[in-house]
């Protein structure tokens, strides 16, 4: 198994990291995505169709393919955070973190003492690392989500919590919380100012700004200062590709099979 550079190491080098988002419970899809040039592959256990029993083989498939598996957990709850890390995730994205106390709870759940209170028991993951405790302390990325008006009002308090490596903006929930719609908010001063404030806050506190996006939006997000950018989603990519194949089939007039799979 070849292991790619960790997110924390990439961020320490100043790199921009692009990620893949998995909503379907499939280790086959997980492995296929991990073999591409993504810096991380995130298993979505909040809004996706993935349960813990699905996530374990997906993490294994991502690591087998040489990728970096992380997960968005369903909620800020220490049991599931620890369980996903014990299963082998290299980091956790935690939704709806709105206060300093909630951010501190994320760190406690993800870090071993003295920096946190994560319980020892890496049954699944420890055989993959010669010294799992040392690996976890230097590798696991702790990533709270900033996605509400309340979180914006507490931004500096959240970002100043020791042990946070990055934050992750959920643009849909952020837009809704700001009184806008879930999509199409770029260019609206309310939304643009919120993103600018988040990035500047991250820069003040040495935290990596991350955001859910797309390949088409990556350039704009880069210009805005984001360094962790999710650019693809398995189900969205599949639907778009299938739609394009149907369109081409209806429009094609020749028997050209040069693009066939086999």
Number of C-alpha atoms within 10 A of each C-alpha: 9 9 11 14 14 20 24 20 12 13 17 10 9 11 13 17 18 21 24 25 24 27 21 20 21 16 19 13 17 30 22 12 24 25 15 13 11 18 22 28 30 26 29 22 21 16 10 16 14 18 15 15 9 16 24 17 18 24 28 21 23 26 25 16 20 18 28 25 25 27 26 24 21 18 17 19 14 17 12 15 26 22 21 24 24 19 20 25 28 26 27 24 25 24 21 22 25 22 20 18 12 16 26 19 17 28 25 21 23 29 21 16 12 8 14 16 16 20 17 11 13 17 11 14 17 17 10 11 11 9 10 15 14 10 13 20 14 12 17 21 24 23 28 29 21 30 26 22 18 16 20 20 12 15 19 17 15 25 27 18 16 12 20 22 22 23 26 23 25 19 23 18 19 26 22 16 15 17 12 16 14 15 12 12 17 14 9 10 10 14 19 14 12 17 23 14 14 25 20 15 20 23 14 12 15 14 20 25 25 28 22 21 21 17 12 10 14 20 13 13 19 13 9 15 20 24 22 28 27 25 19 21 20 15 15 13 11 11 11 11 12 12 12 12 12 12 11 11 11 9 9 10 8 7 6 8 8 7 6 6 5 5
